[in-house]
Each structure stands twice: as structure tokens, then as C-alpha cells.
Amino acid sequence: MGKEDGPPNASDRMIRSALKTTANLRAFLRRAIPDVADRLVFDQPKFLDTEFPFDDWRGRECDLLVELPCRTSAGLTESIRVCILIEHQSATNAFIPLRTLVYSIMYWDRQWRDWKARSGDTPFHLRPLLPIVLYSNTIPWGSARTLSDLFHPDNPFPGFVPRWEPLFWELSSQDTDELLSSGEAFDQFLAVVRSEDDEADEFEAVLRQALEHLQDRHADQRVLLSDMLRMVFTRAMWQRPRDERQRWTDLTTQTVRDAESRRELKNMGKRAIDEIYEEGMLKGKEEGRREGKEEGMLKGKQEGLLEGKQEGLLEGKQEGLLEGRRESLRTMIVQMGRQRFGVSNSEIEEAIRAESDIERLQQIFDRAITAAGWDGFLGK
């Protein structure tokens, strides 16, 4: 049985959602940039919309852009922009060094233009930008890491190649036991992600330890604990083979001590993530066959050609499958909200059922995993 990946990009979006929690952002940056992280001020991180100037990066909501105050050696505080690119691709992206450089230059160019618009009344200093590639795949990064890697080996002007290398933080190089021994909640989550491709018994040991450590070390942080338990469990359900789902549901039910959290996670495993998703896909296939047959017969009668019927069948089936995906996402979102908060919200549920854009529904589903209430489902 294969893995169940959930909605597209859900893996990366889950990591992005986790990093928007201050404690998790601090924990990750302390691992990625230990020499700088303690100088950063995390009290009020400023999360920004991604502004990448590339067509294939538009809508990449898995990436994170945040500005944090930084204490300088002189005791002054200035803003530093941290750009975290979250990558979970089976094939690594060789253009990351070039893209991060172009983005940085555009950021600095905007800063320069803003300074000139103020008549240059103060000394001009470029604000630092730190590009970090969080590569969460268990396969090591296998593409270019520096800008010079993208030039031909026989480049006659090596002295004119800028020295530019994003910071790569690879989960595959991290030790699972060391992550589990950490006191940070986010490290427990990373340990589960790190072991996703292990044998089932090895993964079970990691999942059990992560669940226990989260409860032992973060019992006084109810919101953080609830969010991380939910994310750890969801990773197990999505990223492991489908025939193991009952095993992880049983393990979580046995390990989680809080009755309310235990009931919520059990429902997520048995209903929202498994039965509802499969039911929606089945419904989509059935609607596709029915609509395709009806549309194909109509085309055949109108055009008097066998090709018309075949084309109608294909188009109808595709549209039926898409509608099935939409209905599956709508149902999962509503069920998850009712299970998490114990009450329904007719206004928000109506808006969810009226939504027809699959990408938008996927975004709502991602927010539903960690939202503090119904109001957080629809975003801004």
C-alpha cells in the first residue's frame, strides 16, 4: 500500500504553519543559525507575504518570510529579514541559489528606492537578508548549493562570479535520537518527519517517544501541546502507508493522556482523514462516470460521431473527479471543526460549502489543523 500524502503541498504547508508559532520559529532558528539566533528578538515577529518574482513560485504558501529585530554588537537593534524556503521535493531544485540571489537583490533595490524617495536624508545601509533552505526530505540534497555551481566548469571569468550560498538546513543530516532528546516541541515533530521512511516498528518507537515527550515537557503550554500533538499524528496518517492508519490511531489513543485530545485525534484518524477522504474520492469517481456517460451520449447524438461520445465521457469524468475532491475537502474541513471545537458555525460552514476553488479549500484545510477557533479557518 502506498503513502497517503493528503492535499497537495500539505506537508510543506504544515511545516510553515508550525513555524508561525513563535516557540517553533525560535527552536528552528536556534538549530539553523545558532551563532545568530540568540541575538534575534522573537517577541513580535513580523510575517510578510511572499513576494518572489518567479511565476512558478506564485502561490507557494509553504515558504515563510519574517522580519525580526536583531541586537547588534553596539547594542543597537535593527531589523533582519529571514527568508525560509521549505522544500520537500523528491527531486531537488538546482536553481535555488540563483533564485535566492535575485530575490535578495530585488529586496535591496526596493530598499534603495525607498531611501531615495525620502530624499536620502539618512546614511544608506543595506538591511541584511538571510536565505535558509529548510529541506525536510529524508533524501540528501543533490543539486546546486552555490551560485558558482550553476556556471560552466570552463567559465573564463571565475573572478566575476559573486560568492552566494544560501544556508541549507537538511533534515536528513539530523540525528533522530538527538531531536527526540531536545526540550523543544518542534524538534519532536521534526523527529517524526525524519523517521517517516523507516520500517514500521522503528517509526512506531519514534512516534511513541515524540508523543510522550510532548506531554511530559509541554503540559503547561496547552495550545502549543494541542497543536503539536495534532501535527505529529497527522504526519503519521498522511506520510505512512495507508494500511498502517489503524495502527497509528491505536498507538495515539493509548499514549495521549488528555481525554479530550485523545478523542479528537481518534476522530481525526478514523473519520476526517480516512473515511471521509476515501468517501469523497469514491463519490467523485461515481459522479465522473455518470456525468461523463450523460455528456458523452448527448455529444454522440448531436454530432452523430463516436468520437463525441468518447470525448464527453473523458471530460465529464475529469470534472466529476474534481468535484469529488472539492466535496471531500469541504466535508473534512467542517467535520474537523465540529470535532475540534464541539460546536458548529453555520456562517463559516456555509462559506466553506459555497467555495469551489480547490486551492482555496486546501488552504482552509491547512489552517483548520492548527486554528484556535472557527474564525481562523477562512483567513483574512
KASULHU-V386850 format. One line per field, one symbol per residue. phi: phi as a letter, one per 30 degrees, with the letter a starting at -180 (. if undefined). burial: b if it has 9 or more other ideal C-beta (glycine too) atoms within 8 Angstrom, else e. A space follows every 50 residues. Layout:
BEGIN
phi=???
burial=???
END
This chain:
BEGIN
phi=.ddcdieeiddddddddddddeddddddddddbedcedcdccebdcdcdd bddbedcdiddddbbbcbdbddddidcbcbcccccccbcdcdcddeeddd ddddddddddddddddddihdbecbdddbcdcccccddcedbbdcbdddd ddecedbddcdddbbddcccddcdddddddddddddddddddddcdcdde dddedddddddddeddcbddceddddddedddddddddcceddceddddd ddddcddddddddddddeddcdccdddddddddddddddddddddddddd ddcibddddddddddddddddddddedddeddddddddddcibcbddddd dddddcdddddddddddddbddaeddddid
burial=eeebeeeebbbbbbbbbbbbbebbbbbbbbebbeebbeebbeeebeebeb ebeeeebeeebbbbbbbbbbbbeeeeeebbbbbbbbbbeeebeeebbbbb bbbbebbbeebbeebeeeeeeeeeeebebbbbbbbbbeeebeebbbbebb beeeeeeeeebeebebbebbbbebebeebbebebbbbbbbbbbbbbeeeb ebbbebbbbbbbbbbeebeebeebbbbbbbbbbbbbbbbbeeebbebbbe bbbebbeeeebbebbbbbbebbbbebbebbbbbbbbbbbbbbbbbbbbbb eeeeeeebbbbbbbbbbbbbbbbbbbbbbbbbbbbbbbbeeeeeeeebbe bbeebeebeebbbbbbbbbbbeebebbbee
END
